[in-house]
Amino acid sequence: MTTLDQAARRRVAIKSPKAASASACEALEQLPNVGPAMAGDLRQLGVHTPQHLIGQDAWQLYRALEQATGKRQDPCVLDTLMAVIDFMQGAEPKPWWAYTAERKRQHGQCLGLPPA
């Protein structure tokens, strides 16, 4: 394989096209809002395909990720989990920040935020 071929493969892996619907989503990296790092976090939690997200609880995955990594996760990770679960359950793709207000309403107190 030439160096050019290797470089092209790396770009393809990094720039996976995003799925327009849950039924078209075959790899974690095809989920809207998910890049290589988030896909790795999901795999660390045992989520290996987008279909594994159906019926999951974003808060439980968020807490499990904190336990698995031993680190506090940014609340935007919870927004992203909410977004990908919603998408896999049939919602239109939305940016993760579209879930921030909902996250604050549902989980703000657990995250130490003042009541909304």
VEXLO-373043 format. One record per residue: residue in three letters; residue number from 1; x, y, z of N, C-alpha, C in turn. Coordinates in Angstrom, 3 decimals, m for minus. Example, Ala and Ser with C-alpha at 12.3 -4.5 7.8 and 13.67 -1.06 7.14 Angstrom:
R mimar markol     n_xx     n_yy     n_zz    ca_xx    ca_yy    ca_zz     c_xx     c_yy     c_zz
R   Ala      1   13.190   m5.690    7.800   12.300   m4.500    7.800   13.200   m3.300    7.800
R   Ser      2   12.850   m2.250    7.080   13.670   m1.060    7.140   12.900    0.030    7.870
REM end
This chain:
R mimar markol     n_xx     n_yy     n_zz    ca_xx    ca_yy    ca_zz     c_xx     c_yy     c_zz
R   Met      1    0.853   m1.175    0.000    0.000    0.000    0.000    0.896    1.235    0.000
R   Thr      2    0.576    2.181   m0.834    1.381    3.393   m0.899    1.044    4.328    0.252
R   Thr      3    1.927    5.271    0.473    1.705    6.258    1.530    0.431    7.051    1.260
R   Leu      4    0.153    7.357    0.007   m1.059    8.089   m0.349   m2.303    7.277    0.017
R   Asp      5   m2.287    5.966   m0.264   m3.413    5.100    0.099   m3.623    5.086    1.609
R   Gln      6   m2.538    5.015    2.360   m2.643    4.995    3.822   m3.227    6.311    4.333
R   Ala      7   m2.788    7.420    3.773   m3.310    8.727    4.187   m4.796    8.836    3.861
R   Ala      8   m5.190    8.342    2.704   m6.609    8.384    2.325   m7.445    7.534    3.269
R   Arg      9   m6.948    6.377    3.665   m7.686    5.519    4.601   m7.862    6.211    5.953
R   Arg     10   m6.848    6.900    6.432   m6.960    7.618    7.709   m8.029    8.700    7.619
R   Arg     11   m8.049    9.436    6.519   m9.063   10.485    6.349  m10.460    9.886    6.315
R   Val     12  m10.624    8.767    5.653  m11.930    8.110    5.584  m12.364    7.681    6.974
R   Ala     13  m11.450    7.139    7.765  m11.790    6.691    9.116  m12.193    7.868    9.991
R   Ile     14  m11.552    8.990    9.820  m11.842   10.159   10.637  m13.114   10.857   10.158
R   Lys     15  m13.349   10.881    8.878  m14.462   11.630    8.298  m15.587   10.696    7.845
R   Ser     16  m15.990    9.764    8.686  m17.081    8.867    8.322  m18.334    9.678    8.044
R   Pro     17  m19.041    9.344    6.969  m20.286   10.063    6.696  m21.316    9.769    7.779
R   Lys     18  m22.114   10.759    8.106  m23.126   10.608    9.146  m24.401   10.030    8.538
R   Ala     19  m25.032    9.142    9.263  m26.272    8.522    8.810  m27.415    9.522    8.918
R   Ala     20  m28.320    9.482    7.955  m29.490   10.364    7.969  m30.632    9.778    8.789
R   Ser     21  m30.560    8.471    9.042  m31.610    7.819    9.835  m30.997    6.677   10.631
R   Ala     22  m31.712    6.245   11.651  m31.224    5.145   12.484  m31.053    3.875   11.661
R   Ser     23  m31.966    3.624   10.745  m31.889    2.392    9.954  m30.675    2.376    9.030
R   Ala     24  m30.143    3.543    8.696  m28.969    3.631    7.830  m27.660    3.634    8.609
R   Cys     25  m27.732    3.605    9.924  m26.549    3.731   10.771  m25.994    2.351   11.120
R   Glu     26  m24.792    2.067   10.642  m24.179    0.761   10.870  m22.994    0.811   11.824
R   Ala     27  m22.339    1.949   11.928  m21.154    2.085   12.782  m21.344    3.270   13.724
R   Leu     28  m20.743    3.191   14.896  m20.878    4.270   15.879  m20.450    5.619   15.312
R   Glu     29  m19.407    5.605   14.493  m18.906    6.860   13.927  m19.881    7.484   12.934
R   Gln     30  m20.880    6.746   12.496  m21.896    7.294   11.593  m22.999    8.032   12.353
R   Leu     31  m23.019    7.899   13.672  m24.017    8.604   14.474  m23.740   10.102   14.451
R   Pro     32  m24.774   10.924   14.302  m24.563   12.364   14.424  m23.954   12.676   15.795
R   Asn     33  m23.024   13.577   15.848  m22.365   14.039   17.080  m21.286   13.093   17.603
R   Val     34  m21.030   11.986   16.939  m20.059   11.009   17.443  m18.827   10.991   16.544
R   Gly     35  m17.687   11.237   17.172  m16.409   11.128   16.490  m15.639    9.961   17.076
R   Pro     36  m14.370    9.837   16.736  m13.576    8.705   17.219  m13.508    8.600   18.743
R   Ala     37  m13.371    9.720   19.444  m13.250    9.662   20.910  m14.545    9.182   21.554
R   Met     38  m15.671    9.735   21.137  m16.958    9.324   21.713  m17.267    7.879   21.344
R   Ala     39  m16.932    7.476   20.127  m17.140    6.082   19.733  m16.318    5.163   20.636
R   Gly     40  m15.096    5.566   20.954  m14.261    4.787   21.870  m14.861    4.701   23.257
R   Asp     41  m15.421    5.811   23.734  m16.087    5.801   25.043  m17.271    4.840   25.037
R   Leu     42  m18.060    4.870   23.973  m19.210    3.965   23.881  m18.759    2.507   23.875
R   Arg     43  m17.710    2.225   23.122  m17.201    0.843   23.085  m16.704    0.404   24.461
R   Gln     44  m16.086    1.329   25.183  m15.611    1.017   26.534  m16.781    0.611   27.433
R   Leu     45  m17.968    1.123   27.138  m19.165    0.800   27.916  m19.890   m0.439   27.394
R   Gly     46  m19.339   m1.069   26.354  m19.973   m2.263   25.797  m20.970   m1.974   24.695
R   Val     47  m21.027   m0.725   24.255  m21.907   m0.347   23.142  m21.063   m0.426   21.874
R   His     48  m21.275   m1.481   21.091  m20.426   m1.706   19.922  m21.113   m1.397   18.601
R   Thr     49  m22.425   m1.278   18.621  m23.160   m0.908   17.411  m24.181    0.164   17.785
R   Pro     50  m24.599    0.964   16.822  m25.624    1.966   17.122  m26.908    1.338   17.680
R   Gln     51  m27.236    0.152   17.224  m28.455   m0.516   17.681  m28.410   m0.820   19.181
R   His     52  m27.218   m0.962   19.748  m27.089   m1.191   21.193  m27.578    0.006   22.011
R   Leu     53  m27.743    1.161   21.381  m28.201    2.356   22.098  m29.721    2.384   22.299
R   Ile     54  m30.437    1.621   21.503  m31.902    1.630   21.587  m32.329    1.128   22.965
R   Gly     55  m33.135    1.940   23.628  m33.637    1.586   24.952  m32.690    1.889   26.100
R   Gln     56  m31.503    2.410   25.800  m30.542    2.738   26.854  m30.959    4.021   27.576
R   Asp     57  m30.438    4.202   28.768  m30.667    5.399   29.566  m29.396    6.243   29.526
R   Ala     58  m29.499    7.461   29.013  m28.326    8.328   28.854  m27.640    8.595   30.186
R   Trp     59  m28.426    8.840   31.235  m27.853    9.126   32.552  m27.049    7.930   33.055
R   Gln     60  m27.573    6.730   32.904  m26.854    5.536   33.362  m25.564    5.338   32.573
R   Leu     61  m25.604    5.569   31.268  m24.380    5.460   30.467  m23.360    6.517   30.886
R   Tyr     62  m23.824    7.721   31.140  m22.946    8.817   31.571  m22.244    8.459   32.879
R   Arg     63  m23.004    7.989   33.852  m22.426    7.602   35.149  m21.473    6.411   34.978
R   Ala     64  m21.838    5.456   34.135  m20.973    4.299   33.887  m19.659    4.743   33.249
R   Leu     65  m19.716    5.735   32.362  m18.495    6.244   31.735  m17.604    6.920   32.771
R   Glu     66  m18.201    7.673   33.685  m17.408    8.289   34.751  m16.731    7.216   35.602
R   Gln     67  m17.447    6.161   35.914  m16.863    5.078   36.712  m15.774    4.353   35.931
R   Ala     68  m16.019    4.088   34.655  m15.050    3.354   33.837  m13.752    4.135   33.655
R   Thr     69  m13.864    5.452   33.513  m12.673    6.272   33.275  m12.060    6.804   34.562
R   Gly     70  m12.833    6.783   35.647  m12.357    7.353   36.901  m12.272    8.865   36.859
R   Lys     71  m12.986    9.474   35.905  m12.943   10.928   35.730  m14.355   11.474   35.586
R   Arg     72  m14.526   12.702   36.067  m15.791   13.393   35.833  m15.863   13.729   34.346
R   Gln     73  m17.004   13.490   33.745  m17.198   13.796   32.331  m17.908   15.139   32.186
R   Asp     74  m17.586   15.843   31.145  m18.251   17.106   30.855  m19.740   16.840   30.620
R   Pro     75  m20.622   17.708   31.099  m22.055   17.502   30.866  m22.438   17.419   29.387
R   Cys     76  m21.628   17.976   28.492  m21.959   17.866   27.069  m21.892   16.416   26.602
R   Val     77  m21.159   15.571   27.316  m21.148   14.135   27.008  m22.540   13.562   27.257
R   Leu     78  m23.183   13.992   28.330  m24.553   13.553   28.609  m25.493   14.047   27.513
R   Asp     79  m25.313   15.288   27.069  m26.123   15.813   25.960  m25.955   14.933   24.722
R   Thr     80  m24.717   14.551   24.441  m24.432   13.721   23.275  m25.089   12.356   23.410
R   Leu     81  m25.011   11.771   24.590  m25.663   10.476   24.809  m27.171   10.590   24.611
R   Met     82  m27.758   11.653   25.119  m29.196   11.869   24.924  m29.515   11.987   23.434
R   Ala     83  m28.669   12.708   22.698  m28.888   12.923   21.268  m28.807   11.624   20.478
R   Val     84  m27.797   10.800   20.758  m27.636    9.581   19.958  m28.696    8.535   20.301
R   Ile     85  m29.098    8.464   21.556  m30.168    7.530   21.924  m31.473    7.967   21.265
R   Asp     86  m31.764    9.255   21.331  m32.976    9.780   20.705  m32.966    9.495   19.204
R   Phe     87  m31.832    9.734   18.549  m31.695    9.476   17.115  m31.947    8.006   16.802
R   Met     88  m31.345    7.117   17.566  m31.504    5.684   17.298  m32.922    5.195   17.588
R   Gln     89  m33.672    5.964   18.334  m35.058    5.601   18.620  m36.031    6.314   17.675
R   Gly     90  m35.474    6.900   16.597  m36.317    7.419   15.531  m36.396    8.922   15.372
R   Ala     91  m35.731    9.684   16.230  m35.772   11.149   16.113  m34.895   11.621   14.952
R   Glu     92  m35.189   12.811   14.489  m34.349   13.451   13.480  m32.984   13.753   14.091
R   Pro     93  m31.922   13.748   13.287  m30.613   14.113   13.845  m30.602   15.577   14.273
R   Lys     94  m30.082   15.819   15.471  m29.960   17.178   16.009  m28.571   17.317   16.612
R   Pro     95  m28.038   18.537   16.661  m26.744   18.724   17.327  m26.886   18.457   18.823
R   Trp     96  m25.803   18.030   19.454  m25.870   17.670   20.876  m26.379   18.814   21.736
R   Trp     97  m26.031   20.049   21.376  m26.427   21.182   22.213  m27.940   21.435   22.173
R   Ala     98  m28.644   20.817   21.258  m30.109   20.916   21.254  m30.708   20.188   22.460
R   Tyr     99  m29.904   19.379   23.143  m30.360   18.609   24.304  m29.942   19.240   25.632
R   Thr    100  m29.225   20.355   25.593  m28.718   20.959   26.824  m29.841   21.370   27.774
R   Ala    101  m30.857   22.043   27.270  m31.960   22.485   28.141  m32.676   21.287   28.761
R   Glu    102  m32.909   20.252   27.958  m33.561   19.041   28.477  m32.687   18.377   29.543
R   Arg    103  m31.381   18.319   29.291  m30.459   17.733   30.275  m30.497   18.514   31.580
R   Lys    104  m30.510   19.822   31.478  m30.550   20.640   32.694  m31.844   20.419   33.466
R   Arg    105  m32.961   20.284   32.750  m34.241   20.018   33.415  m34.243   18.643   34.077
R   Gln    106  m33.759   17.637   33.346  m33.828   16.262   33.843  m32.754   15.929   34.866
R   His    107  m31.550   16.432   34.656  m30.406   15.965   35.440  m29.612   17.077   36.110
R   Gly    108  m30.074   18.312   36.009  m29.317   19.438   36.548  m28.973   19.293   38.013
R   Gln    109  m29.936   18.869   38.811  m29.693   18.730   40.244  m28.628   17.661   40.511
R   Cys    110  m28.670   16.580   39.760  m27.674   15.512   39.923  m26.274   15.992   39.561
R   Leu    111  m26.212   16.964   38.651  m24.926   17.507   38.215  m24.490   18.700   39.054
R   Gly    112  m25.277   19.037   40.077  m24.927   20.156   40.945  m25.312   21.505   40.384
R   Leu    113  m26.249   21.528   39.434  m26.696   22.787   38.853  m27.895   23.309   39.636
R   Pro    114  m28.088   24.626   39.674  m29.277   25.164   40.350  m30.534   24.747   39.587
R   Pro    115  m31.677   24.655   40.261  m32.920   24.278   39.573  m33.218   25.219   38.416
R   Ala    116  m33.703   24.651   37.323  m34.003   25.456   36.118  m35.317   26.184   36.267
REM end
